[in-house]
Amino acid sequence: MATVRELRGDGTVNSVVLEDGQSIPSEMVVAGIGVRPAADLLANSGIEEADGVTVNEYLETSAPGIFAAGDVANYQDVLFQKRRRVEHWDNAVSQGQYCARALMGERTPFKHVPYFFSDVFDLSYELWGDPSVADNIIHRGDLSTNSFSVWWLRQTTVVAAFTMNRPDEERDVAPKWIESKQVVSAEKLADASNSVLAAAT
């Protein structure tokens, strides 16, 4: 990993200078600045913070009866057995709905497949799950076109999926398979001539 010190160019960027002085030619720069969770209001409250407000699998903070939801909530993901904080409105909506039910007395762990999507001109793509835990990657469709999907497996279990301009069948089954820890046949999953459902074993 390197730190960018300077962008150079005359009206448009043509090179990037790194902290060590190395200059790299560049035709385009994409800046992903990121955000910092706004948890300052909890300073000196006694509520635990770590990359946001630390909550358990019930979205409850270290103060009993106090919940946190949305981008600020660093929660225990029971599907992937790890802590995560998700910056997407889909997560904020799901956690807000969950907290409302929790405040009415429901007591089941928050379970939600992490999800992101975007639409860029004629490209519509979605990502579910957590690819970082995978040990096998399967492709459906032609990667040189604007319609394909990528499926990440941990051994034979689906842990993540990316779809771009794919049939609704693939989009519908992806989060269900991830949540249910569906076992699939990698060979059948890669065969885009058949229904994706044929891969389930």
Buried (B, 14 or more C-beta within 10 A) or exposed (E): EEEEEEBEEEEEBBBBBEEEEEEEEBEEEEEEEEEEBEBEEBEEBEBEBEEBBBBBEBBBBBEEEBBBBBBBBBBBBBBBEEBBBBBBEBBBEBBEEBBEEBEEEEEEBBEBBBBBEEEEEEEBBBBBBBBEBBEBEBBBBEEEEEBBBBBBBBEEBBBBBBBBBBBEEBBEBBBEBBBEEBBBBBEBBBBBEEBBEEBBE
